């Protein structure tokens, strides 16, 4: 089953930056798209904002998950 929600750790994996950067980026995007702080940010929303292709991001996250197992 595909995940819908992106986490700060996911953004760290995708960008190579820190987890703190990921948390800040999630807060920034939520603010820009008028989401409340308690609402989740989807992978699709992150990709639309950041200019990434959803399919490529999902591949990167799946590859990282498989390496961890």
Backbone as JSON, one array per atom type, in Angstrom:
{
  "sequence": "XXXXXXXXXXXXXXXXXXXXXXXXXXXXXXXXXXXXXXXXXXXXXXXXXXXXXXXXXXXXXXXXXXXXX",
  "N": [[0.84, -1.19, 0.0], [0.51, 2.18, -0.84], [1.94, 5.04, 0.69], [0.47, 8.1, 1.8], [1.3, 10.36, 3.11], [3.99, 12.63, 3.64], [7.08, 12.72, 5.4], [9.41, 14.43, 7.58], [11.77, 13.0, 7.63], [11.6, 11.64, 5.21], [11.9, 13.8, 3.43], [14.48, 14.47, 4.09], [15.83, 12.24, 3.06], [15.24, 12.51, 0.33], [16.33, 15.05, -0.36], [18.83, 15.15, 0.8], [19.44, 16.82, 2.82], [19.21, 18.04, 6.24], [17.15, 16.51, 8.84], [15.87, 18.41, 10.31], [15.69, 20.49, 8.46], [13.81, 19.29, 6.82], [11.52, 19.28, 8.51], [11.14, 22.04, 8.76], [10.64, 22.7, 6.11], [8.24, 21.32, 5.62], [6.52, 22.74, 7.34], [6.68, 25.25, 6.13], [5.6, 24.77, 3.56], [3.0, 23.94, 4.24], [2.02, 26.34, 5.28], [2.09, 27.96, 2.98], [0.2, 26.69, 1.34], [-2.06, 26.95, 2.74], [-2.73, 25.13, 4.86], [-3.62, 23.82, 8.02], [-1.62, 23.61, 11.04], [-1.97, 21.08, 12.29], [-2.69, 19.4, 10.27], [-1.83, 16.91, 7.82], [0.83, 16.74, 5.37], [0.75, 15.82, 2.05], [2.49, 13.49, -0.09], [2.13, 14.1, -2.76], [1.38, 16.85, -2.62], [3.77, 17.91, -1.62], [5.51, 17.3, -3.74], [4.34, 18.74, -5.87], [4.75, 21.35, -4.95], [7.55, 21.43, -4.74], [8.49, 20.73, -7.21], [9.16, 18.17, -7.99], [8.79, 14.94, -9.55], [6.15, 12.83, -8.77], [6.26, 10.03, -9.09], [9.03, 9.49, -9.26], [9.91, 10.31, -6.73], [8.56, 8.48, -5.1], [9.83, 6.13, -5.93], [12.47, 6.59, -5.01], [12.0, 6.68, -2.24], [11.02, 4.09, -1.8], [13.25, 2.56, -2.54], [15.08, 3.33, -0.55], [13.74, 2.38, 1.71], [13.78, -0.37, 1.23], [16.52, -0.87, 1.4], [16.92, -0.46, 4.11], [15.75, -2.64, 5.27]],
  "CA": [[0.0, 0.0, 0.0], [1.26, 3.43, -0.95], [1.71, 6.05, 1.72], [0.01, 9.4, 1.31], [1.91, 11.44, 3.89], [5.45, 12.77, 3.61], [7.65, 13.06, 6.69], [10.68, 15.16, 7.54], [12.79, 12.01, 7.3], [11.5, 11.43, 3.76], [12.5, 14.96, 2.78], [15.92, 14.32, 4.3], [16.29, 11.23, 2.1], [15.1, 13.05, -1.03], [17.17, 16.22, -0.6], [20.17, 15.03, 1.37], [19.61, 17.82, 3.86], [18.93, 17.54, 7.59], [15.75, 16.26, 9.21], [15.34, 19.71, 10.74], [15.32, 21.15, 7.21], [12.55, 18.67, 6.41], [10.43, 19.8, 9.35], [10.92, 23.44, 8.39], [10.05, 22.72, 4.77], [6.85, 20.91, 5.77], [5.79, 23.88, 7.92], [6.65, 26.31, 5.12], [4.65, 24.39, 2.5], [1.66, 24.0, 4.82], [1.65, 27.75, 5.36], [1.86, 28.46, 1.62], [-1.01, 26.11, 0.73], [-3.14, 27.2, 3.69], [-3.08, 23.98, 5.69], [-3.42, 24.07, 9.44], [-0.46, 22.86, 11.55], [-2.27, 19.69, 12.66], [-2.98, 18.62, 9.07], [-0.69, 16.27, 7.19], [1.23, 17.14, 4.03], [0.85, 14.61, 1.23], [3.64, 13.39, -1.0], [1.76, 14.83, -3.97], [1.48, 18.28, -2.34], [5.19, 18.23, -1.53], [6.08, 17.25, -5.09], [3.82, 19.88, -6.64], [5.41, 22.56, -4.46], [9.0, 21.36, -4.92], [8.83, 20.5, -8.61], [9.57, 16.79, -8.21], [7.8, 14.03, -10.09], [5.69, 11.94, -7.7], [6.74, 8.66, -9.33], [10.45, 9.43, -8.92], [10.03, 10.41, -5.27], [8.12, 7.19, -4.56], [10.89, 5.17, -6.21], [13.58, 6.86, -4.09], [11.6, 6.29, -0.89], [10.93, 2.62, -1.77], [14.62, 2.04, -2.55], [15.65, 3.56, 0.78], [13.06, 1.48, 2.64], [14.28, -1.72, 0.97], [17.89, -0.94, 1.92], [16.87, -0.5, 5.57], [15.22, -3.93, 5.73]],
  "C": [[0.88, 1.24, 0.0], [0.92, 4.35, 0.21], [1.23, 7.33, 1.07], [0.83, 10.54, 1.89], [3.42, 11.43, 3.75], [5.93, 13.21, 4.99], [8.95, 13.84, 6.5], [11.83, 14.22, 7.16], [12.78, 11.7, 5.8], [12.16, 12.58, 3.0], [14.01, 14.94, 2.94], [16.51, 13.35, 3.28], [16.3, 11.81, 0.68], [16.12, 14.14, -1.31], [18.6, 16.08, -0.13], [20.45, 16.06, 2.44], [19.2, 17.22, 5.2], [17.44, 17.28, 7.8], [15.09, 17.56, 9.67], [14.9, 20.52, 9.52], [13.98, 20.6, 6.72], [11.36, 19.16, 7.2], [10.1, 21.24, 8.98], [10.24, 23.55, 7.03], [8.58, 22.32, 4.82], [6.02, 22.07, 6.31], [5.64, 25.0, 6.89], [5.61, 26.0, 4.04], [3.22, 24.44, 3.02], [1.16, 25.44, 4.89], [1.29, 28.3, 3.98], [0.57, 27.94, 1.01], [-2.2, 26.16, 1.69], [-3.65, 25.93, 4.4], [-2.82, 24.36, 7.14], [-2.28, 23.19, 9.95], [-0.74, 21.4, 11.88], [-2.55, 18.8, 11.45], [-1.7, 18.05, 8.48], [-0.42, 16.87, 5.82], [1.39, 15.87, 3.21], [2.11, 14.65, 0.37], [3.36, 14.19, -2.26], [1.85, 16.35, -3.76], [2.94, 18.72, -2.27], [5.82, 18.29, -2.93], [5.62, 18.42, -5.95], [4.53, 21.17, -6.24], [6.89, 22.58, -4.85], [9.43, 21.13, -6.36], [9.35, 19.11, -8.91], [8.43, 15.99, -8.83], [7.44, 13.02, -8.99], [6.27, 10.54, -7.87], [8.21, 8.5, -8.94], [10.67, 9.47, -7.41], [9.63, 9.07, -4.63], [9.18, 6.11, -4.78], [12.05, 5.34, -5.24], [13.23, 6.39, -2.68], [11.49, 4.77, -0.76], [12.33, 2.01, -1.74], [15.26, 2.19, -1.19], [15.04, 2.61, 1.8], [13.59, 0.06, 2.47], [15.7, -1.9, 1.47], [17.92, -1.08, 3.44], [16.42, -1.85, 6.1], [16.25, -5.01, 5.67]]
}
